[in-house]
Each structure stands twice: as C-alpha cells, then as structure tokens.
C-alpha cells in the first residue's frame, strides 16, 4: 500500500532527544549546535528501541547508507556513528579506544552487520 497523496511521513523517533527536538521546534525554537548535542546525548541515553539485537527503521536505513559509502579510513565522525549504532542496538555503552587500531572497530562493525543481515 502506497503513501496517501498529500500525507507526509513523520520522522522516525529514535529516542527522547527526538521528542525534545520535535517539541521545541513546535514552539518555534530553532535547533542550535548545543541543542543538536543534547538531542544526540538524550537519544543515546534513552533510546526507544529497547529490544536487544534489533534495529529501528531509521538505524537500518542509516546503516545501509553508511555501509555502501566508500570508506578506506574511519574518521572520528564514523567512530561516533558506529559506536552510537552498536550501543543502541545492543543496549550497551561501550566506548572503544580511538587510537589502538581498527580491530575493535571491526568487531563493532561485524556486530552491527550481524543484526543488519537479519532484516
């Protein structure tokens, strides 16, 4: 069944941070850099997907886009994304070392890929 004409899809809410953002935007408050950091922190601290080993639709789509990107080097922003995604789907709060090499990051990626492959 397709989307009805003129009906917009609501953005997927992944955590409490998204709720706060939607509320403040409804009041006409524009999001600044501090608000964006708060949103990310709250989403990480209070995610909506509370079933270990499952992804939200948004996480699935974001990971699908990330995995097809040409990545030869893992940047800090990539590490943030990998860490946040892994922790959200596994309900953990791991903070891998960012200077010890790629093996730890490879393990996180494999863990995400395992969940991603289930869908």
DSSP file (Angstrom, degrees, kcal/mol; ACC not computed):
  #  RESIDUE AA STRUCTURE BP1 BP2  ACC     N-H-->O    O-->H-N    N-H-->O    O-->H-N    TCO  KAPPA ALPHA  PHI   PSI    X-CA   Y-CA   Z-CA
    1    1 A X              0   0    0      0, 0.0     3,-0.1     0, 0.0     2,-0.0   0.000 360.0 360.0 360.0 128.5    0.0    0.0    0.0
    2    2 A X        -     0   0    0      1,-0.1     2,-0.2     3,-0.0     3,-0.0  -0.236 360.0 -81.8 -84.0 173.5    1.5    3.3   -1.0
    3    3 A X        -     0   0    0      1,-0.1    -1,-0.1    -2,-0.0     2,-0.1  -0.532  50.0-108.7 -75.6 140.1    1.5    6.6    0.8
    4    4 A X    >   -     0   0    0     -2,-0.2     3,-1.9     1,-0.1     2,-0.1  -0.409  41.5 -95.4 -69.1 144.7   -1.6    8.7    0.5
    5    5 A X  T 3  S+     0   0    0      1,-0.3    -1,-0.1    -2,-0.1     3,-0.1  -0.388 108.8  12.6 -62.1 130.8   -1.3   11.8   -1.6
    6    6 A X  T 3  S+     0   0    0      1,-0.2     2,-0.6    -2,-0.1    -1,-0.3   0.418  97.0 119.9  84.0  -1.8   -0.5   14.9    0.5
    7    7 A X    <   -     0   0    0     -3,-1.9     2,-0.3     0, 0.0    -1,-0.2  -0.861  53.0-147.5-100.2 125.4    0.3   12.9    3.6
    8    8 A X        -     0   0    0     -2,-0.6     2,-0.3    -3,-0.1    -4,-0.0  -0.682  17.1-117.9 -90.3 142.2    3.8   13.4    4.9
    9    9 A X        -     0   0    0     -2,-0.3     2,-0.2     1,-0.0     3,-0.1  -0.628  30.3-125.0 -73.0 133.6    5.8   10.6    6.6
   10   10 A X        -     0   0    0     -2,-0.3     3,-0.1     1,-0.1     2,-0.0  -0.576  32.7-101.6 -75.4 142.7    6.6   11.5   10.2
   11   11 A X        -     0   0    0     -2,-0.2     2,-0.3     1,-0.1    -1,-0.1  -0.384  41.2-103.5 -63.9 143.7   10.3   11.3   11.0
   12   12 A X        -     0   0    0      1,-0.1     2,-0.6    -3,-0.1    -1,-0.1  -0.524  31.1-140.3 -68.9 126.8   11.2    8.2   12.9
   13   13 A X        +     0   0    0     -2,-0.3     3,-0.1     1,-0.1    45,-0.1  -0.812  22.4 178.4 -91.8 122.8   11.8    9.0   16.6
   14   14 A X        -     0   0    0     -2,-0.6    34,-2.7     1,-0.2    35,-0.6   0.602  60.8 -19.3-100.8 -13.5   14.8    7.0   17.9
   15   15 A X  B >> S-A   47   0A   0     32,-0.3     4,-1.1    33,-0.1     3,-0.9  -0.975  81.6 -68.3-173.3-176.5   14.9    8.4   21.5
   16   16 A X  H 3> S+     0   0    0     30,-1.7     4,-2.4    26,-0.6     5,-0.2   0.816 119.9  65.6 -61.3 -32.5   13.9   11.1   23.9
   17   17 A X  H 3> S+     0   0    0     22,-0.3     4,-2.2     1,-0.2    -1,-0.3   0.869  99.7  51.5 -59.0 -37.1   16.2   13.6   22.2
   18   18 A X  H <> S+     0   0    0     -3,-0.9     4,-2.4     2,-0.2    -1,-0.2   0.852 108.2  52.2 -67.9 -34.4   14.0   13.4   19.1
   19   19 A X  H  X S+     0   0    0     -4,-1.1     4,-2.4     2,-0.2    -2,-0.2   0.929 110.1  47.8 -66.1 -45.7   10.9   14.1   21.3
   20   20 A X  H  X S+     0   0    0     -4,-2.4     4,-2.8     1,-0.2     5,-0.2   0.912 112.0  50.5 -61.5 -42.8   12.5   17.2   22.8
   21   21 A X  H  X S+     0   0    0     -4,-2.2     4,-2.6     1,-0.2     5,-0.2   0.936 111.1  47.7 -60.9 -47.4   13.6   18.4   19.4
   22   22 A X  H  X S+     0   0    0     -4,-2.4     4,-1.9     1,-0.2    -1,-0.2   0.898 113.5  48.9 -61.2 -40.9   10.0   18.0   18.0
   23   23 A X  H  X S+     0   0    0     -4,-2.4     4,-1.0     2,-0.2    -2,-0.2   0.948 113.0  45.0 -64.8 -49.2    8.6   19.8   21.0
   24   24 A X  H  <>S+     0   0    0     -4,-2.8     5,-2.5     1,-0.2     3,-0.4   0.881 112.6  51.9 -66.2 -36.4   10.9   22.7   20.9
   25   25 A X  H ><5S+     0   0    0     -4,-2.6     3,-1.6    -5,-0.2    -1,-0.2   0.878 103.9  57.5 -65.9 -35.7   10.5   23.1   17.1
   26   26 A X  H 3<5S+     0   0    0     -4,-1.9    -1,-0.2     1,-0.3    -2,-0.2   0.768 104.7  52.9 -65.0 -23.0    6.7   23.1   17.5
   27   27 A X  T 3<5S-     0   0    0     -4,-1.0    -1,-0.3    -3,-0.4    -2,-0.2   0.465 125.2-105.8 -87.1  -3.0    7.3   26.1   19.8
   28   28 A X  T < 5S+     0   0    0     -3,-1.6     2,-0.6     1,-0.3    -3,-0.2   0.595  72.8 143.4  89.8  11.9    9.3   27.8   17.0
   29   29 A X      < -     0   0    0     -5,-2.5    -1,-0.3    -6,-0.2     2,-0.2  -0.763  44.0-138.8 -88.7 122.2   12.7   27.3   18.7
   30   30 A X        -     0   0    0     -2,-0.6     2,-0.4    -3,-0.1     5,-0.1  -0.543  22.1-108.7 -81.5 146.0   15.3   26.6   16.1
   31   31 A X        -     0   0    0     -2,-0.2     2,-0.2     4,-0.1    -1,-0.1  -0.590  36.9-171.6 -78.4 128.2   17.9   23.9   16.8
   32   32 A X     >  -     0   0    0     -2,-0.4     4,-2.2     1,-0.0     5,-0.1  -0.447  43.6 -89.2-104.1-177.0   21.5   25.2   17.5
   33   33 A X  H  > S+     0   0    0      1,-0.2     4,-2.1     2,-0.2     5,-0.2   0.895 128.5  51.0 -62.7 -40.9   24.7   23.2   17.9
   34   34 A X  H  > S+     0   0    0      1,-0.2     4,-2.4     2,-0.2    -1,-0.2   0.894 109.5  50.5 -62.8 -40.4   24.1   22.8   21.7
   35   35 A X  H  > S+     0   0    0      2,-0.2     4,-2.7     1,-0.2    -2,-0.2   0.894 108.8  52.3 -64.0 -39.6   20.6   21.5   21.0
   36   36 A X  H  X S+     0   0    0     -4,-2.2     4,-2.3     2,-0.2    -2,-0.2   0.899 109.9  48.2 -63.9 -41.4   21.9   19.0   18.5
   37   37 A X  H  X S+     0   0    0     -4,-2.1     4,-2.6     2,-0.2    -2,-0.2   0.909 111.9  49.7 -64.9 -41.6   24.4   17.7   21.1
   38   38 A X  H  X S+     0   0    0     -4,-2.4     4,-3.0     2,-0.2     5,-0.3   0.925 109.7  51.7 -61.9 -44.1   21.7   17.4   23.7
   39   39 A X  H  X S+     0   0    0     -4,-2.7     4,-2.5     1,-0.2   -22,-0.3   0.927 111.6  46.4 -58.7 -46.5   19.5   15.6   21.2
   40   40 A X  H  X S+     0   0    0     -4,-2.3     4,-2.1     2,-0.2    -1,-0.2   0.921 113.6  48.9 -62.8 -44.7   22.2   13.1   20.4
   41   41 A X  H  X S+     0   0    0     -4,-2.6     4,-2.7     1,-0.2     5,-0.2   0.938 113.4  45.8 -60.9 -47.9   23.0   12.6   24.1
   42   42 A X  H  X S+     0   0    0     -4,-3.0     4,-2.8     1,-0.2   -26,-0.6   0.882 111.7  51.5 -66.1 -38.4   19.4   12.0   25.1
   43   43 A X  H  < S+     0   0    0     -4,-2.5    -1,-0.2    -5,-0.3    -2,-0.2   0.892 113.7  45.2 -63.6 -38.2   18.8    9.6   22.2
   44   44 A X  H  < S+     0   0    0     -4,-2.1     3,-0.5    -5,-0.2    -2,-0.2   0.896 117.9  42.7 -71.3 -40.4   21.9    7.6   23.2
   45   45 A X  H  < S+     0   0    0     -4,-2.7    -2,-0.2     1,-0.2     2,-0.2   0.840 129.4  25.7 -75.3 -33.6   20.9    7.7   26.9
   46   46 A X  S  < S+     0   0    0     -4,-2.8   -30,-1.7    -5,-0.2    -1,-0.2  -0.565  79.1 175.2-132.9  69.3   17.2    6.9   26.4
   47   47 A X  B     -A   15   0A   0     -3,-0.5   -32,-0.3   -32,-0.2    -3,-0.1  -0.368  30.4-138.8 -74.8 156.0   16.7    5.1   23.1
   48   48 A X  S    S+     0   0    0    -34,-2.7     2,-1.4     1,-0.1   -33,-0.1   0.777  87.2  80.1 -84.2 -29.0   13.2    3.8   22.1
   49   49 A X        +     0   0    0    -35,-0.6    42,-0.1     1,-0.2    -1,-0.1  -0.655  53.1 163.7 -82.0  99.6   14.4    0.5   20.7
   50   50 A X        +     0   0    0     -2,-1.4     2,-0.6     2,-0.1    -1,-0.2   0.098  40.5 100.7-106.5  22.4   14.8   -1.4   24.0
   51   51 A X  S >  S-     0   0    0      3,-0.1     3,-1.4     0, 0.0    40,-0.1  -0.937  77.6-123.4-107.7 114.6   14.9   -4.8   22.5
   52   52 A X  T 3  S+     0   0    0     -2,-0.6    38,-0.2     1,-0.2    37,-0.1  -0.275  91.6  20.7 -60.1 135.3   18.5   -6.0   22.4
   53   53 A X  T 3  S+     0   0    0     36,-3.6     2,-0.3     1,-0.3    -1,-0.2   0.632 100.0 107.9  83.7  15.4   19.7   -7.0   18.9
   54   54 A X    <   -     0   0    0     -3,-1.4     2,-0.3    35,-0.6    -1,-0.3  -0.940  54.0-145.7-124.9 150.1   17.0   -5.1   16.9
   55   55 A X        -     0   0    0     -2,-0.3     2,-0.1    60,-0.2    30,-0.0  -0.826  15.5-125.2-109.4 148.3   17.3   -2.0   14.8
   56   56 A X     >  -     0   0    0     -2,-0.3     4,-2.4     1,-0.1     5,-0.2  -0.438  35.8-105.3 -76.9 166.7   14.8    0.8   14.3
   57   57 A X  H  > S+     0   0    0      1,-0.2     4,-2.5     2,-0.2     5,-0.2   0.904 123.2  51.6 -59.3 -41.6   13.8    1.5   10.7
   58   58 A X  H  > S+     0   0    0      2,-0.2     4,-2.9     1,-0.2     5,-0.2   0.911 109.2  48.9 -64.3 -42.4   16.0    4.7   10.9
   59   59 A X  H  > S+     0   0    0      2,-0.2     4,-2.8     1,-0.2     5,-0.2   0.910 111.3  51.0 -62.4 -41.5   19.0    2.8   12.1
   60   60 A X  H  X S+     0   0    0     -4,-2.4     4,-2.3     2,-0.2    -2,-0.2   0.935 113.5  43.9 -60.7 -47.4   18.6    0.2    9.4
   61   61 A X  H  X S+     0   0    0     -4,-2.5     4,-2.1     2,-0.2    -2,-0.2   0.916 114.6  49.1 -65.5 -43.5   18.4    2.9    6.7
   62   62 A X  H  X S+     0   0    0     -4,-2.9     4,-2.3     1,-0.2    -2,-0.2   0.912 113.0  46.9 -63.3 -42.5   21.3    4.9    8.1
   63   63 A X  H  X S+     0   0    0     -4,-2.8     4,-2.9    -5,-0.2    -1,-0.2   0.901 109.6  54.2 -67.9 -38.8   23.5    1.8    8.4
   64   64 A X  H  X S+     0   0    0     -4,-2.3     4,-1.0    -5,-0.2    -1,-0.2   0.904 111.5  45.0 -59.3 -41.7   22.6    0.8    4.8
   65   65 A X  H  X S+     0   0    0     -4,-2.1     4,-0.6     1,-0.2     3,-0.2   0.892 114.4  49.2 -68.6 -39.9   23.7    4.2    3.6
   66   66 A X  H >< S+     0   0    0     -4,-2.3     3,-1.0     1,-0.2    -2,-0.2   0.915 107.1  54.0 -66.1 -43.1   26.9    4.1    5.6
   67   67 A X  H 3< S+     0   0    0     -4,-2.9    -1,-0.2     1,-0.3    -2,-0.2   0.747 106.9  50.8 -70.0 -23.2   27.9    0.6    4.5
   68   68 A X  H 3< S+     0   0    0     -4,-1.0    -1,-0.3    -3,-0.2    -2,-0.2   0.589  88.5 102.9 -88.8  -9.5   27.7    1.4    0.8
   69   69 A X  S << S-     0   0    0     -3,-1.0     2,-1.0    -4,-0.6    -3,-0.0  -0.448  87.4-105.9 -71.3 146.1   29.9    4.5    1.2
   70   70 A X        +     0   0    0     -2,-0.1     2,-0.6     2,-0.0    -1,-0.1  -0.629  48.8 176.2 -76.5 103.3   33.5    4.2    0.1
   71   71 A X        +     0   0    0     -2,-1.0     3,-0.1    -4,-0.2    -1,-0.0  -0.933  23.9 151.8-118.2 111.6   35.3    4.0    3.4
   72   72 A X  S    S+     0   0    0     -2,-0.6     2,-0.4     1,-0.3    -1,-0.1   0.644  76.7  34.9-102.4 -25.0   39.1    3.5    3.5
   73   73 A X  S    S-     0   0    0      0, 0.0     2,-0.8     0, 0.0    -1,-0.3  -0.989  78.0-131.2-131.5 138.1   39.7    5.3    6.7
   74   74 A X        -     0   0    0     -2,-0.4     2,-0.1    -3,-0.1    -3,-0.0  -0.817  29.3-159.2 -91.6 113.4   37.4    5.5    9.7
   75   75 A X     >  -     0   0    0     -2,-0.8     4,-2.5     1,-0.1     5,-0.2  -0.327  33.3-100.6 -83.5 169.4   37.1    9.2   10.7
   76   76 A X  H  > S+     0   0    0      1,-0.2     4,-2.5     2,-0.2     5,-0.2   0.895 126.0  52.8 -56.9 -40.9   36.0   10.4   14.2
   77   77 A X  H  > S+     0   0    0      1,-0.2     4,-2.1     2,-0.2    -1,-0.2   0.866 108.7  50.2 -64.9 -34.8   32.5   11.1   12.8
   78   78 A X  H  > S+     0   0    0      2,-0.2     4,-3.1     1,-0.2     5,-0.2   0.910 109.2  51.6 -66.0 -42.5   32.4    7.4   11.6
   79   79 A X  H  X S+     0   0    0     -4,-2.5     4,-2.9     2,-0.2     5,-0.3   0.910 109.1  50.5 -61.1 -42.7   33.5    6.2   15.0
   80   80 A X  H  X S+     0   0    0     -4,-2.5     4,-2.8     2,-0.2     5,-0.2   0.940 113.4  45.6 -58.6 -47.2   30.7    8.2   16.6
   81   81 A X  H  X S+     0   0    0     -4,-2.1     4,-2.5     2,-0.2    -2,-0.2   0.921 115.2  45.7 -64.4 -45.9   28.2    6.7   14.2
   82   82 A X  H  X S+     0   0    0     -4,-3.1     4,-2.8     2,-0.2     5,-0.3   0.936 115.6  47.0 -62.8 -47.7   29.5    3.1   14.6
   83   83 A X  H  X S+     0   0    0     -4,-2.9     4,-2.6    -5,-0.2     5,-0.2   0.934 114.5  46.2 -60.3 -48.6   29.7    3.5   18.4
   84   84 A X  H  X S+     0   0    0     -4,-2.8     4,-2.2    -5,-0.3    -1,-0.2   0.908 115.0  47.0 -62.7 -43.1   26.2    5.0   18.7
   85   85 A X  H  X S+     0   0    0     -4,-2.5     4,-2.3    -5,-0.2     5,-0.2   0.943 114.3  46.1 -65.5 -48.3   24.6    2.4   16.4
   86   86 A X  H  X S+     0   0    0     -4,-2.8     4,-1.6    -5,-0.2    -2,-0.2   0.938 114.9  47.1 -60.2 -48.0   26.3   -0.5   18.1
   87   87 A X  H  X>S+     0   0    0     -4,-2.6     5,-1.7    -5,-0.3     4,-0.9   0.879 111.7  51.2 -63.8 -38.4   25.4    0.7   21.6
   88   88 A X  H  <5S+     0   0    0     -4,-2.2     3,-0.3    -5,-0.2    -1,-0.2   0.919 114.0  41.7 -66.5 -43.4   21.8    1.5   20.6
   89   89 A X  H  <5S+     0   0    0     -4,-2.3   -36,-3.6     1,-0.2   -35,-0.6   0.718 123.7  38.2 -80.5 -17.8   21.1   -1.9   19.1
   90   90 A X  H  <5S-     0   0    0     -4,-1.6    -1,-0.2   -38,-0.2    -2,-0.2   0.384 103.6-126.2-109.0   1.8   22.9   -3.9   21.8
   91   91 A X  T  <5 +     0   0    0     -4,-0.9     2,-0.2    -3,-0.3    -3,-0.2   0.944  68.0 123.3  49.9  56.5   21.8   -1.7   24.7
   92   92 A X      < -     0   0    0     -5,-1.7    -1,-0.2    -6,-0.1    -2,-0.1  -0.704  61.9-138.6-128.8-179.4   25.3   -1.1   25.9
   93   93 A X        +     0   0    0     -2,-0.2     2,-0.1    -3,-0.1    -9,-0.1  -0.221  38.2 163.5-139.2  47.0   27.5    1.9   26.5
   94   94 A X        -     0   0    0    -11,-0.2     2,-0.3     1,-0.1    -7,-0.1  -0.370  20.4-169.2 -66.0 143.5   30.8    0.8   25.0
   95   95 A X        -     0   0    0     -2,-0.1     3,-0.1    -8,-0.0    -1,-0.1  -0.728  15.7-157.3-132.8  83.6   33.4    3.4   24.3
   96   96 A X        -     0   0    0     -2,-0.3     2,-0.2     1,-0.1   -13,-0.0  -0.182  30.4 -92.1 -62.4 153.4   36.2    1.7   22.3
   97   97 A X        -     0   0    0      1,-0.1     3,-0.2     2,-0.0    -1,-0.1  -0.445  29.6-155.0 -65.0 134.6   39.7    3.2   22.2
   98   98 A X  S    S+     0   0    0      1,-0.2    -1,-0.1    -2,-0.2    -2,-0.1   0.425  88.1  42.9 -93.1   0.3   40.0    5.6   19.3
   99   99 A X  S    S+     0   0    0      1,-0.1    -1,-0.2     3,-0.0     3,-0.1   0.387  88.2  84.1-126.0   4.1   43.8    5.2   19.0
  100  100 A X  S    S-     0   0    0      1,-0.3     3,-0.2    -3,-0.2     2,-0.2   0.386  98.8 -95.0 -92.1   5.1   44.5    1.4   19.4
  101  101 A X        -     0   0    0      1,-0.1     4,-0.4     2,-0.1    -1,-0.3  -0.538  45.2 -65.3 108.9-178.8   43.9    0.4   15.8
  102  102 A X  S  > S+     0   0    0     -2,-0.2     4,-2.7     1,-0.2     5,-0.2   0.545 100.9  89.0 -91.4  -9.1   41.0   -0.9   13.8
  103  103 A X  H  > S+     0   0    0      1,-0.2     4,-1.9     2,-0.2    -1,-0.2   0.906  91.2  47.1 -61.0 -43.3   40.4   -4.4   15.3
  104  104 A X  H  > S+     0   0    0     -3,-0.3     4,-1.7     1,-0.2    -1,-0.2   0.899 114.2  47.7 -63.1 -40.7   38.0   -3.1   18.0
  105  105 A X  H  > S+     0   0    0     -4,-0.4     4,-2.5     1,-0.2    -2,-0.2   0.870 107.9  55.9 -68.6 -36.3   36.1   -1.1   15.4
  106  106 A X  H  X S+     0   0    0     -4,-2.7     4,-2.5     1,-0.2    -1,-0.2   0.890 105.7  52.1 -61.8 -39.0   36.0   -4.1   13.1
  107  107 A X  H  X S+     0   0    0     -4,-1.9     4,-2.1     2,-0.2    -1,-0.2   0.901 109.8  48.5 -64.7 -41.1   34.3   -6.1   15.9
  108  108 A X  H  X S+     0   0    0     -4,-1.7     4,-2.3     2,-0.2    -2,-0.2   0.929 111.5  49.9 -63.6 -44.0   31.6   -3.4   16.3
  109  109 A X  H  X S+     0   0    0     -4,-2.5     4,-2.8     1,-0.2    -2,-0.2   0.914 109.9  50.7 -61.3 -43.3   31.0   -3.3   12.6
  110  110 A X  H  X S+     0   0    0     -4,-2.5     4,-2.1     1,-0.2    -1,-0.2   0.893 109.4  51.8 -61.6 -39.3   30.7   -7.1   12.5
  111  111 A X  H  X S+     0   0    0     -4,-2.1     4,-1.4     2,-0.2    -2,-0.2   0.902 112.0  45.2 -63.8 -41.4   28.2   -6.9   15.3
  112  112 A X  H  X S+     0   0    0     -4,-2.3     4,-2.9     1,-0.2    -2,-0.2   0.915 111.4  53.2 -67.1 -43.1   26.1   -4.3   13.5
  113  113 A X  H  X S+     0   0    0     -4,-2.8     4,-2.4     1,-0.2    -2,-0.2   0.864 104.3  56.5 -60.2 -37.0   26.3   -6.3   10.3
  114  114 A X  H  X S+     0   0    0     -4,-2.1     4,-0.5     2,-0.2    -1,-0.2   0.917 112.7  40.3 -62.1 -43.6   25.0   -9.4   12.0
  115  115 A X  H >< S+     0   0    0     -4,-1.4     3,-1.2     1,-0.2     4,-0.4   0.916 113.8  54.1 -70.5 -42.7   21.9   -7.5   13.2
  116  116 A X  H >< S+     0   0    0     -4,-2.9     3,-1.4     1,-0.3    -2,-0.2   0.868 102.4  58.4 -58.8 -38.7   21.5   -5.7    9.8
  117  117 A X  H 3< S+     0   0    0     -4,-2.4    -1,-0.3     1,-0.3    -2,-0.2   0.696  91.8  69.9 -68.1 -19.0   21.6   -9.1    7.9
  118  118 A X  T <<        0   0    0     -3,-1.2    -1,-0.3    -4,-0.5    -2,-0.2   0.713 360.0 360.0 -69.9 -19.1   18.6  -10.3    9.9
  119  119 A X    <         0   0    0     -3,-1.4    -1,-0.2    -4,-0.4    -2,-0.2   0.447 360.0 360.0 -94.8 360.0   16.3   -7.8    8.1
